[in-house]
Amino acid sequence: MKCSTKSLKIQYTTTTTTTTTTTTTTTTTNTTTTSNTTTTTTTTILLLLLLLLLLLLLLLLLLLLLLLILLILLLLLLLLLLLLLLLLLLLPLLLLLLLLLLLLLLLLLLLLLLLLLLLLLLLQLLLLLLLLLLLLLLLQLPLPLPLPLLLLLLLLLLLLLLLLLLLLLLLLLPLPLPLLLLLLLLQLLLLLLLLLLPLPLLLPLLLLLLLLLLLLLLLLLLLFTTTTTTTTTTTTTTNTTNTTTTSNLLY
């Protein structure tokens, strides 16, 4: 009798489950640009300084004008005295000397009147430049006014300054109105004459006036070309978003 032995083999199957987790980080950058424009007041300060300098020059010219008027009055008094002496004295030599002196005084009086006209011309040009600077200063100021109202105010300012100029001439020159108009007409004729045919005696005054005008024009160009400094600050904010992705893998 044979015994046969069979081996029982039991196989076990093992299933392994593997879980894999993948983390993905996504970074998003949001950039916010904030532009802060700061306009400096350099132009306004320069305009104010130029106005002060022109006002000082105006005061000096007014003092010179008063001195010229006083000299003209003194010369007129001397002429009157000479005329009285001519009437009193009948000697030929003294008469001739007095006539020569009278002619010299008349020439000097004409020169002083010419200087007076030039000085009045300088004053008018200076007042016009002051008006232009005032207009520039008004344009520099942040005025929340409409354009027609602003133009009306500027025209009123111009009329007031012209009236002030006329009152100044009337106060400095106690003349009647026809003589004052004649003086202004002579001043315009003198200006035309100086533009057409400059005299040798008036050449230094003309050069001084030209230098002043060129200097003021250069200052005005400098004021127009000054750019306002603009500072731009940029702030960057970064938002980070973490996204987690989980994937299960089965083996």
C-alpha contacts under 8 A as a table, 3 or more apart, distances in Angstrom:
res1	aa1	res2	aa2	distance
15	T	251	Y	7.55
16	T	250	L	7.72
16	T	251	Y	6.28
17	T	249	L	7.45
17	T	250	L	5.18
17	T	251	Y	5.71
18	T	248	N	7.26
18	T	249	L	5.88
18	T	250	L	5.72
18	T	251	Y	6.58
19	T	247	S	7.18
19	T	248	N	4.76
19	T	249	L	5.38
19	T	250	L	7.05
20	T	246	T	7.13
20	T	247	S	5.95
20	T	248	N	5.70
20	T	249	L	6.35
21	T	245	T	6.95
21	T	246	T	4.67
21	T	247	S	5.68
21	T	248	N	7.24
22	T	244	T	7.00
22	T	245	T	5.54
22	T	246	T	5.56
22	T	247	S	6.83
23	T	243	T	6.94
23	T	244	T	4.64
23	T	245	T	5.42
23	T	246	T	7.18
24	T	242	N	7.08
24	T	243	T	5.65
24	T	244	T	5.64
24	T	245	T	6.55
25	T	241	T	6.95
25	T	242	N	4.79
25	T	243	T	5.51
25	T	244	T	7.25
26	T	240	T	7.01
26	T	241	T	5.76
26	T	242	N	5.83
26	T	243	T	6.51
27	T	239	N	7.04
27	T	240	T	4.77
27	T	241	T	5.73
27	T	242	N	7.45
28	T	238	T	6.93
28	T	239	N	5.90
28	T	240	T	5.84
28	T	241	T	6.92
29	T	237	T	7.01
29	T	238	T	4.72
29	T	239	N	5.81
29	T	240	T	7.46
30	N	236	T	7.08
30	N	237	T	5.87
30	N	238	T	5.68
30	N	239	N	6.78
31	T	235	T	7.26
31	T	236	T	4.83
31	T	237	T	5.84
31	T	238	T	7.35
32	T	234	T	7.14
32	T	235	T	6.01
32	T	236	T	5.63
32	T	237	T	6.85
33	T	233	T	7.39
33	T	234	T	4.84
33	T	235	T	5.89
33	T	236	T	7.20
34	T	232	T	7.24
34	T	233	T	6.14
34	T	234	T	5.56
34	T	235	T	6.73
35	S	231	T	7.64
35	S	232	T	4.87
35	S	233	T	5.89
35	S	234	T	7.04
36	N	230	T	7.77
36	N	231	T	6.43
36	N	232	T	5.47
36	N	233	T	6.53
37	T	230	T	5.17
37	T	231	T	5.81
37	T	232	T	6.57
38	T	229	T	7.03
38	T	230	T	5.73
38	T	231	T	6.55
39	T	228	T	5.55
39	T	229	T	6.20
39	T	230	T	6.66
40	T	43	T	7.85
40	T	228	T	6.21
40	T	229	T	6.72
41	T	44	T	5.33
41	T	45	I	6.29
42	T	45	I	5.22
42	T	46	L	6.22
43	T	46	L	5.16
43	T	47	L	6.16
43	T	140	Q	7.79
43	T	223	L	6.10
43	T	226	T	7.15
44	T	47	L	5.07
44	T	48	L	6.22
44	T	137	L	6.55
44	T	140	Q	6.71
45	I	48	L	5.13
45	I	49	L	6.24
46	L	49	L	5.11
46	L	50	L	6.11
46	L	223	L	7.41
47	L	50	L	5.08
47	L	51	L	6.10
47	L	133	L	6.82
47	L	136	L	7.91
47	L	137	L	6.57
47	L	223	L	7.77
48	L	51	L	4.98
48	L	52	L	6.25
48	L	137	L	7.95
49	L	52	L	5.09
49	L	53	L	6.28
50	L	53	L	5.08
50	L	54	L	6.15
51	L	54	L	5.10
51	L	55	L	6.09
51	L	130	L	6.70
51	L	133	L	6.97
52	L	55	L	5.04
52	L	56	L	6.26
53	L	56	L	5.13
53	L	57	L	6.24
54	L	57	L	4.93
54	L	58	L	6.01
54	L	126	L	7.28
54	L	130	L	7.05
55	L	58	L	4.86
55	L	59	L	6.23
56	L	59	L	5.10
56	L	60	L	6.32
57	L	60	L	5.06
57	L	61	L	6.19
58	L	61	L	5.09
58	L	62	L	6.16
58	L	123	L	6.82
58	L	126	L	7.01
59	L	62	L	5.02
59	L	63	L	6.26
60	L	63	L	5.10
60	L	64	L	6.28
61	L	64	L	4.99
61	L	65	L	6.05
61	L	119	L	7.06
61	L	123	L	6.95
62	L	65	L	4.88
62	L	66	L	6.22
62	L	123	L	7.93
63	L	66	L	5.10
63	L	67	L	6.25
64	L	67	L	5.03
64	L	68	L	6.15
65	L	68	L	5.09
65	L	69	I	6.22
65	L	116	L	6.64
65	L	119	L	6.69
65	L	120	L	7.81
66	L	69	I	5.07
66	L	70	L	6.21
66	L	172	L	7.38
67	L	70	L	5.08
67	L	71	L	6.18
68	L	71	L	5.02
68	L	72	I	6.12
68	L	112	L	6.74
68	L	115	L	7.95
68	L	116	L	6.56
69	I	72	I	5.05
69	I	73	L	6.19
69	I	116	L	7.77
70	L	73	L	5.07
70	L	74	L	6.18
71	L	74	L	5.03
71	L	75	L	6.13
71	L	112	L	7.90
72	I	75	L	5.04
72	I	76	L	6.17
72	I	109	L	6.34
72	I	112	L	6.75
72	I	113	L	7.60
73	L	76	L	5.02
73	L	77	L	6.28
74	L	77	L	5.06
74	L	78	L	6.22
75	L	78	L	4.96
75	L	79	L	6.12
75	L	105	L	6.85
75	L	109	L	6.66
76	L	79	L	5.00
76	L	80	L	6.22
77	L	80	L	5.06
77	L	81	L	6.23
78	L	81	L	5.01
78	L	82	L	6.13
79	L	82	L	5.00
79	L	83	L	6.13
79	L	102	L	6.59
79	L	105	L	7.15
80	L	83	L	5.06
80	L	84	L	6.25
81	L	84	L	5.04
81	L	85	L	6.21
82	L	85	L	4.95
82	L	86	L	6.07
82	L	98	L	6.75
82	L	102	L	6.92
83	L	86	L	4.96
83	L	87	L	6.24
84	L	87	L	5.08
84	L	88	L	6.19
85	L	88	L	4.94
85	L	89	L	5.77
86	L	89	L	5.32
86	L	90	L	7.07
86	L	95	L	6.33
86	L	98	L	6.98
87	L	90	L	7.30
89	L	94	L	7.42
89	L	95	L	7.05
90	L	94	L	7.71
90	L	95	L	6.58
91	L	94	L	5.56
91	L	95	L	5.88
92	P	95	L	4.94
92	P	96	L	6.10
93	L	96	L	5.10
93	L	97	L	6.22
94	L	97	L	5.06
94	L	98	L	5.98
95	L	98	L	5.10
95	L	99	L	6.11
96	L	99	L	5.04
96	L	100	L	6.27
97	L	100	L	5.12
97	L	101	L	6.15
98	L	101	L	4.97
98	L	102	L	5.92
99	L	102	L	4.88
99	L	103	L	6.19
100	L	103	L	5.09
100	L	104	L	6.26
101	L	104	L	5.05
101	L	105	L	6.12
102	L	105	L	5.11
102	L	106	L	6.12
103	L	106	L	4.99
103	L	107	L	6.20
104	L	107	L	5.08
104	L	108	L	6.14
105	L	108	L	4.95
105	L	109	L	5.95
106	L	109	L	4.91
106	L	110	L	6.15
107	L	110	L	5.06
107	L	111	L	6.24
108	L	111	L	5.05
108	L	112	L	6.15
109	L	112	L	5.05
109	L	113	L	6.14
110	L	113	L	5.01
110	L	114	L	6.14
111	L	114	L	4.98
111	L	115	L	6.17
112	L	115	L	4.96
112	L	116	L	6.01
113	L	116	L	4.83
113	L	117	L	6.21
114	L	117	L	5.09
114	L	118	L	6.28
115	L	118	L	4.99
115	L	119	L	6.01
116	L	119	L	5.00
116	L	120	L	6.15
117	L	120	L	5.04
117	L	121	L	6.17
117	L	183	L	7.87
117	L	186	L	7.96
117	L	187	Q	5.70
117	L	190	L	7.91
118	L	121	L	4.93
118	L	122	L	6.19
118	L	187	Q	7.51
119	L	122	L	4.98
119	L	123	L	6.16
120	L	123	L	4.96
120	L	124	Q	6.21
120	L	187	Q	7.97
121	L	124	Q	5.13
121	L	125	L	6.23
121	L	187	Q	7.03
122	L	125	L	5.11
122	L	126	L	5.98
122	L	209	L	7.63
123	L	126	L	5.00
123	L	127	L	6.08
124	Q	127	L	5.05
124	Q	128	L	6.18
124	Q	165	L	7.80
125	L	128	L	5.02
125	L	129	L	6.21
126	L	129	L	5.03
126	L	130	L	6.12
127	L	130	L	4.92
127	L	131	L	6.12
128	L	131	L	4.94
128	L	132	L	6.27
129	L	132	L	4.98
129	L	133	L	6.18
130	L	133	L	5.07
130	L	134	L	6.10
131	L	134	L	5.03
131	L	135	L	6.21
131	L	158	L	7.35
131	L	161	L	7.83
132	L	135	L	5.03
132	L	136	L	6.21
133	L	136	L	4.94
133	L	137	L	6.04
134	L	137	L	4.96
134	L	138	L	6.13
135	L	138	L	5.02
135	L	139	L	6.18
135	L	154	L	7.40
136	L	139	L	4.98
136	L	140	Q	6.17
137	L	140	Q	5.02
137	L	141	L	6.41
138	L	141	L	5.28
138	L	143	L	7.95
139	L	142	P	7.52
139	L	143	L	7.91
145	L	149	L	6.69
145	L	150	L	6.29
146	P	149	L	5.60
146	P	150	L	6.24
147	L	150	L	5.04
147	L	151	L	6.16
148	P	151	L	5.13
148	P	152	L	6.14
149	L	152	L	5.01
149	L	153	L	6.20
150	L	153	L	5.13
150	L	154	L	6.24
151	L	154	L	5.04
151	L	155	L	6.19
152	L	155	L	5.13
152	L	156	L	6.22
153	L	156	L	5.05
153	L	157	L	6.14
154	L	157	L	4.97
154	L	158	L	6.20
155	L	158	L	4.99
155	L	159	L	6.25
156	L	159	L	5.09
156	L	160	L	6.14
157	L	160	L	5.10
157	L	161	L	6.20
158	L	161	L	5.19
158	L	162	L	6.25
159	L	162	L	5.10
159	L	163	L	6.17
160	L	163	L	5.08
160	L	164	L	6.07
161	L	164	L	4.89
161	L	165	L	6.16
162	L	165	L	4.99
162	L	166	L	6.31
163	L	166	L	5.08
163	L	167	L	6.15
164	L	167	L	5.07
164	L	168	L	6.04
165	L	168	L	5.00
165	L	169	L	6.23
166	L	169	L	5.08
166	L	170	L	6.12
167	L	170	L	4.94
167	L	171	L	6.04
168	L	171	L	5.13
168	L	172	L	6.01
169	L	172	L	5.17
169	L	173	L	5.64
170	L	173	L	5.20
170	L	174	P	5.78
170	L	175	L	6.85
170	L	180	L	7.84
171	L	174	P	5.98
175	L	179	L	6.17
175	L	180	L	6.13
176	P	179	L	5.54
176	P	180	L	6.22
177	L	180	L	4.95
177	L	181	L	6.12
178	P	181	L	5.08
178	P	182	L	6.05
179	L	182	L	4.86
179	L	183	L	6.04
180	L	183	L	4.93
180	L	184	L	6.29
181	L	184	L	5.06
181	L	185	L	6.12
182	L	185	L	4.97
182	L	186	L	6.08
183	L	186	L	5.03
183	L	187	Q	6.08
184	L	187	Q	4.88
184	L	188	L	6.30
185	L	188	L	5.12
185	L	189	L	6.21
186	L	189	L	4.95
186	L	190	L	5.95
187	Q	190	L	4.95
187	Q	191	L	6.18
188	L	191	L	4.98
188	L	192	L	6.28
189	L	192	L	5.04
189	L	193	L	6.06
190	L	193	L	4.90
190	L	194	L	6.03
191	L	194	L	5.07
191	L	195	L	6.19
192	L	195	L	5.03
192	L	196	L	6.13
193	L	196	L	5.06
193	L	197	L	5.50
193	L	198	P	6.91
194	L	197	L	5.32
194	L	198	P	4.63
194	L	199	L	7.15
195	L	198	P	6.53
198	P	202	L	6.97
198	P	203	L	6.71
199	L	202	L	5.34
199	L	203	L	6.25
200	P	203	L	5.18
201	L	204	P	7.18
202	L	205	L	5.31
202	L	206	L	6.13
203	L	206	L	4.99
203	L	207	L	6.07
204	P	207	L	5.03
204	P	208	L	6.10
205	L	208	L	5.04
205	L	209	L	6.11
206	L	209	L	5.02
206	L	210	L	6.03
207	L	210	L	4.99
207	L	211	L	6.07
208	L	211	L	5.09
208	L	212	L	6.19
209	L	212	L	5.11
209	L	213	L	6.17
210	L	213	L	5.10
210	L	214	L	6.06
211	L	214	L	5.07
211	L	215	L	6.03
212	L	215	L	5.08
212	L	216	L	6.17
213	L	216	L	5.11
213	L	217	L	6.07
214	L	217	L	5.00
214	L	218	L	6.09
215	L	218	L	5.10
215	L	219	L	6.21
216	L	219	L	5.02
216	L	220	L	6.14
217	L	220	L	5.02
217	L	221	L	6.13
218	L	221	L	5.04
218	L	222	L	6.06
219	L	222	L	4.95
219	L	223	L	6.15
220	L	223	L	5.01
220	L	224	F	6.21
221	L	224	F	5.03
221	L	225	T	6.13
222	L	225	T	5.21
222	L	226	T	6.30
223	L	226	T	5.50
